[in-house]
């Protein structure tokens, strides 16, 4: 299956700093990708959908000025958590949706665990 | 709008027992896809199965089997002869025309030796 990488796999930062998470598809190109957030013992919640070359569409309750998404190319997307606070501590997962065909199968990255002190 | 309900929050079984994880979904789309994922403690999602809304044929793959019933909007997942390595959180999901995937709340499966 398709391979998606995320970097870093975990990060610890001080409150008020910004953190950038990279998501790369290693063996395919995708115009659509998604960012999810998962708090401990909870489900994955969609944060935003982005299409290459367009602005991301954020889900209700997700601050677009706080969670900056840059879908720069068909193989790279970044999520920047600006001025992070302890409540932003979570597991962040990206996924790619190959092509425009059917099946709707997303390929997930391994996730990034963010801890804000 | 899409919604997935996994009523079982936690299940514990003893190794070699069979276990069924329940999933009920809601969607307004006539064409949609159903998924099951496994999330071990490492956090990485493991894809298990995808079914489209027109394929109600149930399937067995090794120790895994799926029961898709469109009439009751259910997509249940069964593990036969469970093993300790099956311990994980299992998520059911639905994806329709918008191609967004909505997950259920997950079921924590613990298989005891």
Boltz contact constraints between the chains, C-beta under 6 A:
constraints:
  - contact:
      token1: [A, 43]
      token2: [B, 103]
      max_distance: 6.0
  - contact:
      token1: [A, 43]
      token2: [B, 105]
      max_distance: 6.0
  - contact:
      token1: [A, 43]
      token2: [B, 106]
      max_distance: 6.0
  - contact:
      token1: [A, 44]
      token2: [B, 103]
      max_distance: 6.0
  - contact:
      token1: [A, 91]
      token2: [B, 43]
      max_distance: 6.0
  - contact:
      token1: [A, 97]
      token2: [B, 99]
      max_distance: 6.0
  - contact:
      token1: [A, 104]
      token2: [B, 33]
      max_distance: 6.0
  - contact:
      token1: [A, 104]
      token2: [B, 95]
      max_distance: 6.0
  - contact:
      token1: [A, 104]
      token2: [B, 99]
      max_distance: 6.0
  - contact:
      token1: [A, 105]
      token2: [B, 50]
      max_distance: 6.0
  - contact:
      token1: [A, 106]
      token2: [B, 101]
      max_distance: 6.0
  - contact:
      token1: [A, 108]
      token2: [B, 45]
      max_distance: 6.0
  - contact:
      token1: [A, 110]
      token2: [B, 44]
      max_distance: 6.0
  - contact:
      token1: [A, 111]
      token2: [B, 43]
      max_distance: 6.0
